[in-house]
Amino acid sequence: MQEIPVTAPLRSADIFVFRAPIENPVRTSFGIMHDRPAVLLRVEDADGMFGWGEAWCNFPSCGAEHRGRLLQTAVVPAALGMAWETPGQLVQAVTRKLHILRLQADEPGPMDQTLACLDIALWDLAARRAGAPLHALLGDAAMTAMPAYASGINHPGVAETIARTREEGFRAFKVKIGFGREQDDENISTALQSLRPGETLATDVNQAWDLPQALEALPRMRQHPLLWIEEPLACDRPAEEWARIAAVSSIPLAAGENIRGWDAFDRVLAAGDIRVIQPDIGKWGGLTGCRCVARAAPAAGLRYCPHYLGGGIGLLASAHLLAAVGGDGMLEVDCNPNPLRTLLASPFPPMKDGRFVLSDAPGLGVVPDMSAVEKLATFHARCR
């Protein structure tokens, strides 16, 4: 693992919010996305080195602009001019500065997401300064061609989406459920019938079931050869409920995108009922926090598969963290139309025979194509 180079204080930052129109809404059991948003942060230090970060901002529908303003008015001003040695050190210092504001606003989620965005940008900057790919600063595994799966498959068009993403290079897929027994059974059956030999399928409930529904559904799903069943309960349900459904499921349970904080992850890892651990670097912890979880999961005999559903910068950062820690994890790649996935990460990495392939370029290895996304911007602020 390469050491983080000597750094300089941040002197400026640019915050961008983008919204890309889409023809077909993205449907989940809890809400619908009518466009694709992204919140990006570009930081620059006193020596002119730069780095890019991204914050989770999918829900509520007005959330992207709010997070952009939060970066502009609170997080970035607290970070500018401060000396730092590691990304985590600076983010912790900013977190301490904003402690009372966090309590007063009572917005732990948006605060965590904007701090995660800053953390990602600092890691990208540090790696570019080092002249090394980001994964080289995050760990030693260098798994630069990693298994990936096409995520977000939903009705209508389950079979058509699997066929399309197969042509794009995917060999693993995840279908959404949580819409009621009849629709769920149709989604799973259609997806499984669409698979070719060697291809695999996971499912995502998106927290739609309560305990009785999960206890009814999970034994019934034993007949299906599934990689995992994701978020069969709401993330705030007691550990006892997760233990009960794990006991009746022969298929591994997955969760993590809505778990926030190391203490919460530590409890999940210790319990072992959730076998596939899925922290989201844009929702909590950034690369610093999620790297701790990513390392701890395999040590506990669990599988680390990062969650991500946003623009290209966050996806690349997730890929670099998975590349750094290695193991048997898979990278989540949203398969729904989203120009911000590729235009915000240029040159976008290829998929080859089911694997997402990173380059050896410094940092994230990509930068946004700002000329191509300029017309999609809804907000831009510069802080000095």
C-alpha positions in Angstrom: 0.0 0.0 0.0 1.5 3.3 -1.1 1.8 6.1 1.6 -0.3 9.2 1.4 2.0 12.0 0.2 2.7 15.3 1.9 -0.4 17.5 1.3 -1.1 21.2 1.2 -4.2 23.0 2.6 -7.2 23.4 0.4 -7.5 26.8 -1.3 -10.7 26.4 -3.3 -13.6 24.2 -4.2 -16.4 24.0 -6.7 -19.7 22.4 -6.0 -21.9 21.1 -8.9 -25.5 19.7 -9.0 -26.7 18.0 -12.1 -30.0 16.5 -13.2 -30.3 14.3 -16.2 -33.8 13.7 -17.7 -34.8 10.1 -18.3 -37.6 8.6 -20.4 -38.6 5.8 -18.1 -38.7 6.4 -14.3 -36.6 4.3 -12.0 -38.9 2.4 -9.7 -38.3 1.0 -6.3 -40.6 -0.4 -3.6 -40.4 2.9 -1.7 -40.2 5.6 -4.4 -39.7 6.6 -8.0 -36.9 8.6 -9.6 -38.1 10.8 -12.4 -34.6 12.1 -13.3 -31.1 11.2 -12.4 -29.3 13.7 -10.0 -25.7 14.0 -9.0 -23.8 16.2 -6.5 -20.1 16.7 -7.2 -17.3 18.4 -5.4 -14.0 19.4 -6.9 -11.3 20.5 -4.4 -8.0 22.1 -5.2 -5.1 22.6 -2.8 -2.5 25.4 -2.6 -0.2 23.6 -5.1 -2.9 23.3 -7.7 -3.6 19.6 -7.2 -7.3 18.6 -7.4 -9.6 15.8 -6.5 -13.3 14.9 -7.2 -15.9 13.6 -4.8 -19.6 12.7 -5.0 -22.4 12.6 -2.5 -25.5 10.4 -2.4 -28.5 12.5 -3.3 -31.2 10.3 -4.8 -34.0 10.8 -2.3 -36.1 12.9 -1.6 -36.4 14.3 -5.1 -35.3 17.8 -3.9 -32.3 16.4 -2.1 -29.5 17.1 -4.6 -29.7 20.9 -4.4 -30.0 20.8 -0.6 -26.8 18.8 -0.4 -25.1 21.1 -2.8 -26.0 24.1 -0.6 -24.9 22.3 2.5 -21.5 21.7 0.9 -21.3 25.4 -0.1 -22.4 27.0 3.1 -21.1 24.6 5.8 -18.7 21.7 4.9 -16.4 23.4 2.4 -15.9 26.7 4.3 -14.9 24.6 7.3 -12.3 22.7 5.3 -10.6 25.5 3.4 -7.2 26.5 4.7 -6.8 23.7 7.2 -3.6 21.6 7.3 -4.1 17.8 6.8 -2.1 14.7 6.5 -4.8 12.2 5.7 -8.3 12.6 4.3 -9.8 11.1 7.4 -8.0 13.6 9.6 -9.3 16.6 7.8 -12.9 15.2 7.6 -12.8 14.5 11.4 -11.7 18.1 12.0 -14.5 19.4 9.8 -16.9 17.1 11.6 -15.9 18.5 15.0 -16.3 22.1 13.7 -19.9 21.3 12.6 -20.9 19.3 15.6 -23.3 21.9 17.0 -24.7 22.8 13.6 -25.4 19.0 13.1 -27.3 18.9 16.3 -29.2 22.1 15.6 -30.2 21.1 12.1 -31.0 17.5 13.1 -29.8 16.3 9.7 -27.3 13.5 10.3 -28.0 11.9 6.9 -27.3 14.9 4.6 -24.3 15.9 6.8 -22.8 12.4 6.6 -23.3 12.4 2.8 -21.6 15.8 2.2 -18.7 14.8 4.6 -18.4 11.5 2.6 -18.2 13.6 -0.6 -15.3 15.6 0.9 -13.5 12.5 2.0 -13.7 11.0 -1.5 -12.4 14.2 -3.1 -9.4 14.3 -0.7 -8.5 10.7 -1.4 -8.6 11.4 -5.2 -6.4 14.5 -4.7 -3.9 12.6 -2.6 -3.6 9.8 -5.1 -3.2 12.2 -8.0 -0.5 14.0 -6.0 1.2 10.6 -5.5 0.9 9.8 -9.2 -0.7 6.5 -8.3 -4.1 4.9 -8.9 -6.4 5.5 -5.9 -6.6 1.8 -5.0 -2.8 1.8 -4.4 -3.3 4.2 -1.5 -6.3 2.3 -0.1 -4.9 -1.2 0.0 -2.6 -3.9 -1.5 -5.0 -6.2 -3.3 -4.9 -4.4 -6.8 -7.9 -6.4 -8.0 -8.3 -4.1 -11.0 -10.5 -6.3 -13.0 -13.3 -7.1 -10.6 -16.6 -9.0 -10.9 -19.6 -6.6 -11.4 -23.3 -7.1 -11.6 -26.0 -5.1 -13.4 -28.3 -3.6 -10.7 -31.7 -2.0 -10.7 -33.5 -4.5 -13.0 -37.2 -4.1 -12.6 -40.6 -4.6 -14.4 -41.5 -4.0 -17.0 -38.8 -5.4 -19.3 -36.9 -7.7 -16.9 -35.8 -10.1 -19.7 -35.0 -7.3 -22.1 -32.8 -5.5 -19.5 -30.9 -8.7 -18.8 -30.4 -9.3 -22.5 -29.2 -5.7 -23.0 -26.8 -5.7 -20.0 -25.4 -9.1 -21.1 -24.4 -7.5 -24.4 -22.7 -4.7 -22.3 -20.5 -7.4 -20.7 -22.4 -8.4 -17.5 -22.7 -12.0 -16.3 -24.5 -11.3 -13.0 -27.7 -9.4 -12.4 -29.9 -8.1 -9.6 -33.7 -7.8 -9.8 -35.9 -5.6 -7.6 -38.7 -7.1 -5.6 -40.9 -5.9 -2.7 -43.9 -5.1 -4.9 -46.2 -7.9 -3.6 -46.0 -11.6 -4.0 -47.4 -11.9 -7.5 -45.1 -9.2 -9.0 -42.1 -10.5 -7.0 -42.6 -14.0 -8.2 -42.9 -12.8 -11.8 -39.8 -10.7 -11.6 -37.7 -13.5 -10.1 -39.0 -16.2 -12.5 -38.6 -14.0 -15.6 -35.0 -13.1 -14.5 -34.0 -16.7 -13.8 -35.5 -18.0 -17.1 -33.4 -15.3 -18.9 -30.1 -16.5 -17.5 -27.6 -18.4 -19.5 -25.2 -21.1 -18.0 -22.7 -19.5 -15.6 -24.8 -16.4 -15.0 -26.1 -15.5 -11.6 -29.0 -13.5 -10.0 -29.5 -11.5 -6.7 -32.6 -9.8 -5.5 -33.3 -6.5 -3.7 -36.4 -5.9 -1.5 -35.4 -2.3 -0.7 -36.7 -2.6 2.9 -40.3 -3.3 1.8 -41.1 -6.2 4.1 -42.0 -6.2 7.7 -41.2 -9.3 9.9 -44.3 -11.4 9.1 -43.9 -10.7 5.4 -40.2 -11.7 5.5 -40.9 -14.9 7.5 -43.5 -15.9 4.9 -41.4 -15.0 1.8 -37.9 -16.2 2.7 -38.7 -19.9 3.1 -40.7 -19.8 -0.1 -37.6 -18.4 -2.0 -35.4 -21.3 -1.0 -36.3 -22.9 -4.4 -34.5 -20.2 -6.3 -30.7 -20.2 -6.8 -30.0 -16.6 -5.7 -26.7 -14.9 -4.7 -28.5 -12.9 -1.9 -31.7 -11.3 -0.8 -31.0 -7.6 -0.1 -32.7 -5.5 2.6 -35.6 -7.8 3.4 -36.3 -5.6 6.5 -36.0 -1.9 7.2 -32.5 -1.0 8.4 -33.8 0.1 11.8 -35.4 -3.2 12.8 -34.0 -4.8 15.9 -31.2 -7.3 15.7 -33.6 -10.0 17.0 -35.7 -9.7 13.8 -32.7 -10.0 11.6 -31.6 -13.1 13.5 -35.1 -14.6 13.1 -35.2 -14.2 9.3 -31.6 -15.3 8.9 -32.6 -18.6 10.6 -35.3 -19.3 8.0 -33.4 -18.3 5.0 -31.0 -20.6 3.1 -30.1 -17.7 0.9 -27.6 -15.1 2.3 -29.0 -11.8 3.5 -27.5 -8.6 2.3 -27.6 -5.0 3.7 -25.5 -2.0 4.5 -26.4 0.9 2.2 -28.6 2.4 5.0 -26.4 1.5 7.9 -24.6 4.6 9.3 -21.6 4.6 11.6 -18.9 2.2 12.6 -20.6 1.2 15.8 -23.7 0.1 13.9 -21.6 -1.8 11.3 -19.5 -3.4 14.1 -22.7 -4.8 15.7 -23.8 -6.2 12.3 -20.5 -7.8 11.7 -20.4 -9.4 15.1 -24.0 -10.8 14.8 -23.2 -12.4 11.4 -26.9 -12.6 10.3 -26.2 -10.3 7.3 -23.7 -12.2 5.2 -23.2 -9.7 2.4 -22.1 -6.3 3.7 -22.8 -3.3 1.5 -21.7 0.1 2.8 -22.2 3.1 0.4 -19.2 5.5 0.3 -21.5 8.4 -0.7 -24.0 7.9 2.1 -21.7 7.5 5.1 -18.0 7.4 5.9 -16.6 8.1 2.4 -13.6 5.9 1.6 -12.1 6.3 5.0 -15.0 4.9 6.9 -16.1 2.3 4.4 -12.5 1.0 4.1 -12.7 0.0 7.7 -15.9 -1.9 7.1 -14.5 -3.4 3.9 -11.5 -4.8 5.7 -13.5 -6.0 8.7 -16.1 -7.9 6.7 -13.8 -10.7 5.2 -12.1 -11.0 8.6 -15.5 -11.9 10.0 -16.1 -14.4 7.3 -18.5 -12.1 5.5 -18.6 -10.8 1.9 -18.0 -7.1 1.1 -20.0 -5.9 -1.9 -20.1 -2.1 -2.1 -23.5 -0.4 -2.7 -23.6 2.4 -5.2 -26.4 4.0 -7.3 -25.4 7.4 -8.6 -23.0 9.2 -10.9 -19.7 8.1 -12.3 -17.3 9.6 -9.7 -18.8 7.7 -6.8 -18.9 4.5 -8.9 -15.2 4.7 -9.7 -14.4 5.5 -6.1 -16.4 2.3 -5.0 -14.5 0.3 -7.6 -11.1 1.5 -6.4 -12.0 0.5 -2.8 -13.1 -2.9 -3.9 -9.9 -3.2 -5.9 -7.9 -2.3 -2.9 -9.4 -4.8 -0.4 -9.9 -7.6 -2.9 -11.8 -10.7 -1.7 -14.8 -12.3 -3.4 -16.9 -9.0 -3.6 -18.8 -7.8 -6.6 -19.2 -4.2 -7.8 -22.7 -2.9 -8.2 -23.3 -1.0 -11.5 -26.7 0.6 -12.0 -28.0 -0.6 -15.3 -30.8 2.1 -15.6 -30.2 4.9 -18.2 -28.1 7.6 -16.6 -25.8 9.8 -18.8 -24.2 11.1 -15.5 -22.7 7.7 -15.0 -20.4 7.9 -18.0 -20.2 11.6 -18.7 -19.0 12.3 -15.1 -16.3 9.6 -15.3 -14.4 10.0 -18.5 -12.8 7.8 -19.9 -15.4 5.4 -18.5 -13.9 1.9 -17.8 -14.9 -1.0 -19.9 -16.8 -4.2 -18.9 -15.0 -7.4 -20.1 -16.5 -10.8 -19.6 -18.3 -9.8 -16.4 -15.5 -7.7 -15.0 -15.2 -3.9 -14.5 -11.7 -3.0 -15.6 -9.8 -0.1 -13.9 -6.9 1.8 -15.6 -3.6 2.6 -13.8 -4.1 6.3 -14.3 -3.5 8.5 -11.1 -6.3 9.0 -8.7 -9.8 7.9 -9.8 -8.4 7.7 -13.3 -11.3 9.7 -14.7 -12.6 13.3 -14.7 -16.1 14.7 -15.6 -16.6 15.8 -19.2 -17.8 19.2 -18.1 -18.6 20.4 -21.6 -21.0 17.5 -22.1 -22.8 17.9 -18.8 -22.9 21.8 -18.7 -26.5 21.9 -19.9 -27.5 19.4 -17.1 -26.2 21.6 -14.3 -28.8 23.1 -11.9 -26.4 24.6 -9.4 -22.7 25.6 -9.3 -20.9 27.4 -6.5 -17.2 28.3 -6.0 -15.7 28.6 -2.5 -12.4 30.2 -1.8 
